């Protein structure tokens, strides 16, 4: 599970340094994969009970939502799907 989160972080960094790095169809696929990752947040919490320590040790920015399962879950509850 950690590798999945790290890979998503690497991809985010690549996109920040090279915004044209993904085609429109690849960006749509990434959006769909992010939706699936959001659904996995309960599993992330269960498999990585020390995720807060990992975030701190790695210096994960708050913009990397996939490292913040509780915040992601709260957002999903309070925000209509059309706003995501």
Protein Blocks (a to p, Z undefined) as FASTA:
>chain_A
ZZmmmmmmmmmmmmmmmmmlpcfklmmmmmmmmmmmmmmmmmmmmmmmmlmmmmmmnopa
fklmmlmmmlmmmmmmmpcfklZZ
